[in-house]
Amino acid sequence: MHNKLQSLRLKHGYSGSHMAAYLNISKVYYHQLETGQRRLSYEMAFKMAKIFKLKPDDIFYNDYLEKN
């Protein structure tokens, strides 16, 4: 998931700081989400997907399947 999230962010030309600002969270918090140091809530996944004009499952579902 984290590599996919980072790839999407870079593909769209967003920095971690920009993502944090869009999500109204700190840069540190965003970095922890992107690197898997913090657990991602569905609400946060939805907000991230909305930034990229995707559905949360488009970004996160395959990783969920791999873990389970």
N, C-alpha and C positions, 0 to 999 in steps of 0.2 A: 504494500500500500504506500509506504513512505516514498519509495522510488517513483511510483506513479504520481503521487502528489507533487513531489519536487519537479518531476518532468513537466507536468501540466503548468505549474507555476512559471517555470523557465520558458516554456513554449509560448506562454502568453506575455512574457516580458515583465513579470511581477517580481519584485524583491520580497524577501521575508518581511521586511518592514511594511511594504505596501499591503501584503496579505493581512498582517496584524492590524493595520489601520482599517482595512475593509471589514474585518471581523470584530473590531472593537476590543482587541485583546493586546497584551504586551508582546513585544518581539520575542522575548524569552519563551513565553507560553506557546506562541506559534511554532517556534523552533522545536520545542519539546513535542508538540503534536506531530510535526512533520518527521521527526526522527524516531517516533514511537516511545518516547520517554514518558508521555502522558497518554492516558486512554482517551479516545475520541468519542464524544457523545454523538447521538444521532442528530441532535440539534446543530452541533458544530459541523458535522458531515454535510448536513443539508445546506448550511450557509456557505460552506466551501464549494459545494457542487453548483450552487446558484451563481457564484462568481464566474465559474467556467461555463455556465449555461449547459450544465449536465444534470443528471439525476445522481443521487448519492450512490446507487448501485453501480452506475457506470464507472465510478472511481474505486469503490471499496468492496464490492461483492465478491469478486474472484479471490481476493485476499482472505475474506471471511471463510469462503469454502475451503481454501487451502489449510487454514488453521483447524477447521472442524472436519 
